[in-house]
Amino acid sequence: MRRQAVGNAPGRPVYLVDGLRTPYLKVRGGGGPFHASDLAVAAGRALLLRQPFQPDELDEVVFGCVAPGPDETNIGRVIALRLGCGHRVPGWTVQRNCASGLQAIDAAAQGIALGRSDLVLAGGTEAMSHHPVLYNPAMVSWLAEFQSARGRLARLRVLARLRPAHFKPVIGLLRGLTDPIVGLTMGQTAEELATRFGIHRNEMDVFAVRSHQRLAQAVEAGVLAREIVPLYDRGKPFERDDGLRPDSSLETLARLRPVFDRSHGRVTAGNSAQITDGAACVLLASGDALERHGLHGRARIIDVSWAGLDPAQMGLGPAYAIDRLLARQALSVPGIDYWEINEAFAAQVLACLKALGDSAFCSEELGRAEPHAPIDPERLNVDGGAVSMGHPVGSSGARIVLHLLHTLERFQARRGIASLCIGGGQGGAVLIERESDGTAGEQR
């Protein structure tokens, strides 16, 4: 009997047809060469060019983005128009912090399952190098007072009150990575989890080195070539994720100082996700759209789960979302072939793995009589993750779904789960199931 698509409510199956992403480009100071819409258009254009239909045959375009630029208001619509979808194809934007790309896929899938859409381009994009630098409140007040002053003398009086403190900027990226409810940065929440689950610095560094090693192996083997479209800036090519450090070692990581707790911390820049620019998108379709356009349904979106938790423990979001997803689909950890858990911090992924296998946590937090079976580390993030390639916050949710699809195909596997923690105390997870012979409507 076939499971229902996208949750337990009746609905049409939703198929993953294709997808592409840009290389993830590490922020190295100053604005990068591409804005968020540039990145999305590059990935989306290459994806649509290899389809048998025209862009204006899409039913809608949905993109996630945490901080689009001032010239990219409703960036989903901007992307749709720049892709040549025409005026009649609606485009819209979603924002769920780090899982915005997954939220876009969920929204698109729901539309297809409900019969509102048949063919949707969904994804996520972020140009973190272009996140704004803002005036502080004192400067804003001073500017308002200066503008309202009448006459030269009045303006001179206001000008005399200008102080160096007025010029202290507000770094939008840093404020955005700080939870306004609990007053902790995302890195500080990772430190909280390291303490709670007894995760040592060496464990984090081992995890980080493995992430770089796996990505390096994937690059060397050409594994990522099918999912990455190169970028070009005035003739300069960007073909790979450029934050990769293939020579990363425990010795070099051990020399890095903690970032979020200088005295006693364990979380460093080396065992945390890199700040990057990048975009990823996927094409979702109904069975009717597959038949109409002669498309190949490579996998189905089975279900998406969202969970909330204490913002100070936000990194545990995948544990809650995965547990809910498995319970709803009557599955267990051994029934999942491959996993992608976004590597916001090494400590955060390790904490999720420990939490899912911890009797007390599962009983008190998840209401389970027994802990989950352990997730096999050889089936988790098999080609590295955000520690080695970066985490453009609006994009990562779409990237891990796209890469999970390729992983299932590569290993001829059936089921996979992709999951992320979400700033503000949430978690998201999606279950996809590969179509073994590409036949839409196959009964299982």
C-alpha positions as CSV (number, residue, x, y, z in Angstrom):
1,M,0.0,0.0,0.0
2,R,1.4,3.4,-1.0
3,R,2.0,5.9,1.8
4,Q,0.3,9.3,1.2
5,A,2.5,12.1,-0.1
6,V,3.4,14.9,2.2
7,G,1.9,13.8,5.5
8,N,-0.9,11.5,6.2
9,A,-3.7,13.6,4.6
10,P,-5.0,12.3,1.3
11,G,-3.2,13.8,-1.6
12,R,-1.5,13.2,-4.9
13,P,2.1,11.9,-5.0
14,V,4.8,14.6,-5.4
15,Y,7.8,13.7,-7.5
16,L,11.3,15.0,-7.4
17,V,12.3,15.4,-11.1
18,D,15.6,17.2,-11.2
19,G,17.7,19.8,-9.4
20,L,20.9,21.9,-9.5
21,R,22.9,24.1,-7.2
22,T,25.7,26.6,-7.4
23,P,29.1,26.1,-5.8
24,Y,29.1,27.4,-2.3
25,L,31.4,30.3,-2.0
26,K,33.0,31.2,1.3
27,V,32.7,34.8,2.5
28,R,36.1,36.3,2.7
29,G,35.3,39.9,3.5
30,G,33.2,42.4,1.6
31,G,30.4,41.6,-0.7
32,G,30.8,38.6,-3.0
33,P,30.5,38.8,-6.7
34,F,26.8,37.5,-6.7
35,H,23.7,38.6,-5.0
36,A,21.1,36.1,-3.8
37,S,18.9,36.4,-6.9
38,D,21.9,36.1,-9.2
39,L,22.8,32.8,-7.5
40,A,19.2,31.4,-7.8
41,V,18.9,32.5,-11.4
42,A,22.2,30.8,-12.3
43,A,21.0,27.5,-10.9
44,G,17.4,27.8,-12.1
45,R,18.3,28.8,-15.6
46,A,20.6,25.8,-16.1
47,L,18.0,23.5,-14.6
48,L,15.2,24.8,-16.8
49,L,17.3,24.8,-20.0
50,R,17.5,21.0,-19.8
51,Q,13.8,20.4,-19.4
52,P,11.4,19.6,-22.2
53,F,9.0,22.4,-21.3
54,Q,9.2,26.2,-21.4
55,P,9.6,28.3,-18.2
56,D,6.2,29.8,-18.6
57,E,4.7,26.3,-18.2
58,L,5.6,26.3,-14.5
59,D,2.7,26.8,-12.2
60,E,4.7,28.7,-9.6
61,V,8.1,29.5,-8.3
62,V,8.8,29.3,-4.5
63,F,12.2,30.2,-3.0
64,G,13.5,30.5,0.6
65,C,15.8,33.3,1.6
66,V,16.5,34.7,5.0
67,A,17.8,38.2,4.0
68,P,17.3,39.2,0.4
69,G,18.8,42.5,-0.6
70,P,16.7,45.7,-0.8
71,D,16.4,45.3,-4.6
72,E,15.2,41.7,-4.2
73,T,11.9,42.2,-2.3
74,N,9.8,39.0,-2.7
75,I,12.9,37.4,-4.2
76,G,10.9,34.4,-5.4
77,R,9.0,36.7,-7.8
78,V,12.2,38.4,-8.9
79,I,13.8,35.0,-9.7
80,A,10.7,33.8,-11.6
81,L,10.7,36.9,-13.8
82,R,14.5,36.8,-14.4
83,L,14.1,33.2,-15.4
84,G,11.7,34.1,-18.2
85,C,8.7,32.5,-16.6
86,G,6.6,35.4,-17.7
87,H,4.1,37.6,-15.9
88,R,1.5,34.9,-15.3
89,V,3.6,32.5,-13.3
90,P,3.4,33.6,-9.6
91,G,6.6,33.7,-7.5
92,W,6.8,33.9,-3.8
93,T,9.2,33.8,-0.9
94,V,9.3,31.8,2.4
95,Q,11.5,32.3,5.4
96,R,12.1,29.7,8.1
97,N,15.7,30.7,9.0
98,C,18.1,27.9,8.3
99,A,15.4,25.7,6.8
100,S,14.0,28.2,4.3
101,G,15.0,26.1,1.4
102,L,13.2,23.1,2.9
103,Q,10.2,25.2,3.6
104,A,10.0,26.2,0.0
105,I,10.1,22.5,-1.1
106,D,7.4,21.7,1.5
107,A,5.2,24.6,0.3
108,A,5.6,23.5,-3.3
109,A,4.9,19.9,-2.4
110,Q,1.7,20.7,-0.5
111,G,0.4,22.7,-3.5
112,I,1.0,19.7,-5.8
113,A,-0.5,17.2,-3.3
114,L,-3.6,19.3,-3.0
115,G,-4.0,19.6,-6.7
116,R,-3.4,23.4,-6.9
117,S,-0.2,23.0,-8.9
118,D,1.4,20.4,-11.2
119,L,4.9,21.7,-11.9
120,V,6.8,23.9,-9.4
121,L,10.4,25.2,-9.2
122,A,11.4,25.4,-5.5
123,G,14.6,26.1,-3.7
124,G,16.6,28.5,-1.6
125,T,19.3,31.1,-2.0
126,E,21.5,33.3,0.2
127,A,24.2,35.8,-0.3
128,M,25.5,36.1,3.3
129,S,28.4,38.3,2.1
130,H,25.8,40.9,1.2
131,H,23.9,40.9,4.5
132,P,23.5,44.5,5.5
133,V,25.6,46.8,7.8
134,L,23.1,49.1,9.6
135,Y,23.1,52.4,11.5
136,N,22.7,51.9,15.2
137,P,19.6,53.3,16.9
138,A,21.5,56.4,18.2
139,M,22.6,57.3,14.7
140,V,19.1,56.8,13.3
141,S,17.7,59.2,15.9
142,W,20.4,61.7,15.2
143,L,19.8,61.6,11.5
144,A,16.1,62.1,12.0
145,E,16.8,65.1,14.3
146,F,19.3,66.6,11.8
147,Q,16.9,66.2,8.9
148,S,14.1,67.9,10.8
149,A,16.3,70.8,12.1
150,R,15.3,74.1,10.4
151,G,18.0,76.7,9.7
152,R,21.8,76.7,9.8
153,L,22.0,77.4,13.5
154,A,19.7,74.6,14.5
155,R,21.6,72.2,12.3
156,L,24.9,73.3,13.8
157,R,23.5,72.6,17.3
158,V,22.5,69.0,16.2
159,L,25.9,68.5,14.5
160,A,27.7,69.5,17.7
161,R,26.0,66.5,19.4
162,L,27.4,64.0,17.0
163,R,29.8,61.5,18.8
164,P,32.0,58.7,17.6
165,A,29.6,56.2,19.2
166,H,27.0,57.2,16.6
167,F,29.2,55.6,13.9
168,K,29.3,52.1,15.6
169,P,27.7,49.9,13.0
170,V,25.2,47.1,13.5
171,I,26.3,44.0,11.7
172,G,23.2,42.5,10.3
173,L,24.7,39.0,10.0
174,L,25.8,38.9,13.6
175,R,22.4,40.1,14.8
176,G,20.6,37.6,12.6
177,L,22.6,34.8,14.1
178,T,21.6,35.8,17.6
179,D,18.3,34.6,19.1
180,P,16.3,37.6,20.3
181,I,14.3,35.6,22.8
182,V,17.1,33.9,24.8
183,G,19.9,36.3,23.8
184,L,22.3,33.6,22.7
185,T,24.2,33.4,19.4
186,M,23.8,30.1,17.5
187,G,27.4,29.2,18.5
188,Q,26.5,29.7,22.1
189,T,23.6,27.3,21.8
190,A,26.0,24.8,20.3
191,E,28.2,25.2,23.5
192,E,25.1,24.5,25.5
193,L,24.6,21.2,23.8
194,A,28.2,20.3,24.1
195,T,27.9,20.7,27.9
196,R,24.6,18.9,28.1
197,F,25.7,15.8,26.2
198,G,29.4,15.8,27.3
199,I,30.8,16.4,23.8
200,H,34.5,17.0,23.9
201,R,36.5,19.4,21.7
202,N,38.3,16.4,20.1
203,E,35.0,14.8,19.1
204,M,34.0,18.0,17.3
205,D,37.3,18.3,15.5
206,V,37.3,14.6,14.4
207,F,33.8,15.3,13.0
208,A,35.1,18.4,11.2
209,V,38.1,16.7,9.7
210,R,35.9,13.8,8.5
211,S,33.6,16.4,6.8
212,H,36.5,17.9,4.8
213,Q,37.9,14.5,4.0
214,R,34.6,13.2,2.7
215,L,34.0,16.4,0.6
216,A,37.5,16.1,-0.8
217,Q,36.9,12.5,-1.8
218,A,33.6,13.4,-3.4
219,V,35.2,16.3,-5.4
220,E,38.1,14.0,-6.5
221,A,35.7,11.3,-7.7
222,G,33.5,13.8,-9.5
223,V,30.5,12.9,-7.4
224,L,29.2,16.5,-7.1
225,A,29.6,17.4,-10.8
226,R,26.0,16.3,-11.6
227,E,24.5,18.7,-9.1
228,I,26.7,21.9,-9.5
229,V,26.4,24.5,-12.2
230,P,29.5,26.7,-12.5
231,L,29.3,30.4,-11.9
232,Y,31.3,33.1,-13.9
233,D,32.2,36.6,-12.8
234,R,33.8,38.7,-15.6
235,G,35.3,35.5,-17.0
236,K,36.5,34.1,-13.7
237,P,35.0,30.6,-13.1
238,F,33.7,29.3,-9.8
239,E,33.3,25.5,-10.3
240,R,33.6,24.0,-6.8
241,D,32.7,24.7,-3.2
242,D,35.7,26.8,-2.3
243,G,35.7,26.5,1.5
244,L,37.1,22.9,1.3
245,R,40.3,22.4,3.2
246,P,41.6,18.9,2.0
247,D,44.6,19.2,4.3
248,S,42.5,19.8,7.4
249,S,43.9,17.8,10.3
250,L,43.3,17.4,14.1
251,E,46.6,19.2,14.7
252,T,45.6,22.3,12.7
253,L,42.1,22.4,14.2
254,A,43.5,22.0,17.8
255,R,45.3,25.3,17.4
256,L,42.1,27.3,16.8
257,R,40.7,29.2,19.8
258,P,37.1,28.9,20.8
259,V,34.9,31.6,19.3
260,F,31.8,31.8,21.5
261,D,33.3,31.1,25.0
262,R,36.9,32.2,25.0
263,S,37.7,30.7,28.4
264,H,36.0,27.3,28.5
265,G,34.4,26.8,25.0
266,R,34.9,24.0,22.5
267,V,33.2,25.4,19.4
268,T,35.7,27.0,17.0
269,A,35.5,28.3,13.4
270,G,37.0,25.0,12.4
271,N,34.3,22.8,13.7
272,S,31.4,25.1,12.7
273,A,29.7,25.8,9.4
274,Q,31.3,28.2,7.1
275,I,29.6,31.5,6.2
276,T,28.9,31.3,2.5
277,D,26.9,32.4,-0.6
278,G,25.0,29.8,-2.6
279,A,21.7,28.6,-4.1
280,A,20.0,25.3,-4.8
281,C,16.7,24.5,-6.5
282,V,14.7,21.4,-7.4
283,L,11.8,20.7,-9.8
284,L,8.7,19.1,-8.3
285,A,5.9,17.6,-10.3
286,S,2.6,15.7,-10.1
287,G,2.0,12.4,-11.9
288,D,0.0,14.3,-14.4
289,A,2.9,16.7,-15.2
290,L,5.2,13.7,-15.6
291,E,3.0,12.2,-18.2
292,R,2.2,15.5,-19.9
293,H,5.9,16.6,-20.3
294,G,7.5,13.2,-20.5
295,L,9.4,13.8,-17.3
296,H,11.2,11.2,-15.1
297,G,10.0,11.0,-11.5
298,R,13.3,10.1,-9.7
299,A,11.9,10.1,-6.2
300,R,8.8,11.0,-4.2
301,I,8.5,13.5,-1.4
302,I,6.8,11.3,1.2
303,D,6.5,13.5,4.2
304,V,7.9,16.7,5.8
305,S,7.9,17.2,9.6
306,W,8.4,20.4,11.6
307,A,9.1,20.6,15.4
308,G,9.6,23.3,18.0
309,L,11.8,23.3,21.0
310,D,13.6,25.6,23.5
311,P,15.6,28.2,21.4
312,A,18.6,27.8,23.7
313,Q,18.7,24.1,22.6
314,M,17.9,24.9,18.9
315,G,20.6,22.5,17.5
316,L,18.5,19.6,18.7
317,G,15.8,20.4,16.2
318,P,16.6,17.5,13.9
319,A,16.2,15.0,16.8
320,Y,12.6,16.2,17.4
321,A,11.7,16.5,13.7
322,I,13.2,13.1,12.8
323,D,11.4,11.4,15.7
324,R,8.1,12.9,14.6
325,L,8.7,11.9,11.0
326,L,9.6,8.3,11.8
327,A,6.6,7.9,14.1
328,R,4.2,9.3,11.5
329,Q,5.4,7.0,8.8
330,A,5.7,3.9,11.1
331,L,9.4,3.7,10.3
332,S,12.6,3.2,12.4
333,V,16.2,4.3,12.0
334,P,17.3,1.0,10.3
335,G,14.5,1.6,7.7
336,I,16.3,4.7,6.4
337,D,19.2,4.0,4.0
338,Y,20.9,7.4,4.0
339,W,20.8,10.6,6.0
340,E,21.7,14.3,5.6
341,I,21.8,16.3,8.8
342,N,22.9,19.9,8.2
343,E,26.3,20.5,9.9
344,A,25.5,23.9,11.5
345,F,28.1,22.9,14.1
346,A,29.8,19.6,14.7
347,A,28.6,19.8,18.3
348,Q,25.0,20.2,17.1
349,V,25.0,17.1,14.9
350,L,26.8,15.0,17.5
351,A,24.3,16.1,20.1
352,C,21.4,15.1,17.9
353,L,22.9,11.6,17.4
354,K,23.4,11.2,21.1
355,A,19.9,12.5,22.0
356,L,18.2,10.1,19.6
357,G,20.0,7.2,21.3
358,D,19.6,8.5,24.9
359,S,16.9,6.8,27.0
360,A,16.2,9.7,29.3
361,F,16.0,12.2,26.4
362,C,13.7,10.0,24.3
363,S,11.5,9.4,27.3
364,E,11.3,12.9,28.7
365,E,11.4,14.9,25.5
366,L,10.0,12.6,22.8
367,G,7.7,10.5,24.8
368,R,9.2,7.3,23.6
369,A,9.5,4.1,25.7
370,E,12.7,3.1,24.0
371,P,15.6,5.1,22.4
372,H,16.2,5.1,18.7
373,A,18.7,2.7,17.2
374,P,22.0,4.6,16.3
375,I,22.4,6.2,12.9
376,D,25.3,4.6,11.1
377,P,27.9,7.3,10.6
378,E,28.9,5.7,7.3
379,R,25.4,6.6,6.0
380,L,25.3,10.1,7.4
381,N,26.5,13.1,5.3
382,V,28.5,10.7,3.1
383,D,30.1,13.5,1.1
384,G,30.6,16.0,3.9
385,G,28.4,18.9,4.9
386,A,28.3,22.5,6.0
387,V,31.5,22.3,8.0
388,S,33.4,21.7,4.8
389,M,31.3,23.4,2.2
390,G,29.3,26.1,4.0
391,H,25.8,26.9,5.1
392,P,24.1,29.7,3.1
393,V,21.2,29.8,5.4
394,G,18.4,30.1,2.9
395,S,19.8,27.5,0.6
396,S,21.0,24.6,2.7
397,G,17.5,23.0,3.1
398,A,17.2,22.6,-0.7
399,R,20.8,21.5,-1.1
400,I,20.6,18.6,1.3
401,V,17.4,17.3,-0.4
402,L,19.1,17.5,-3.8
403,H,22.2,15.8,-2.6
404,L,20.2,13.1,-0.8
405,L,18.5,12.3,-4.1
406,H,21.8,11.9,-5.8
407,T,23.1,9.7,-2.9
408,L,20.1,7.4,-3.1
409,E,20.6,7.0,-6.8
410,R,24.3,6.5,-6.5
411,F,23.9,3.6,-4.0
412,Q,20.7,2.3,-5.5
413,A,19.0,2.9,-2.1
414,R,15.4,3.5,-1.4
415,R,14.7,5.9,1.5
416,G,16.5,8.9,2.9
417,I,15.9,11.6,5.4
418,A,17.3,15.2,5.3
419,S,17.1,17.4,8.4
420,L,18.2,20.7,9.8
421,C,18.2,22.6,13.0
422,I,16.6,26.1,12.8
423,G,17.5,29.3,14.6
424,G,14.7,30.2,17.1
425,G,14.3,26.6,18.3
426,Q,12.8,24.5,15.5
427,G,13.7,21.5,13.5
428,G,12.7,20.3,10.0
429,A,13.0,16.9,8.3
430,V,11.9,15.4,5.0
431,L,11.5,11.8,3.9
432,I,12.1,11.0,0.3
433,E,11.8,7.7,-1.4
434,R,13.5,6.8,-4.7
435,E,11.5,5.5,-7.6
436,S,13.4,2.2,-8.3
437,D,12.5,2.1,-11.9
438,G,11.4,5.7,-12.5
439,T,7.8,4.6,-13.1
440,A,5.3,7.2,-11.7
441,G,2.5,5.6,-9.8
442,E,4.4,2.4,-8.9
443,Q,2.6,0.6,-6.0
444,R,4.7,-0.5,-3.0
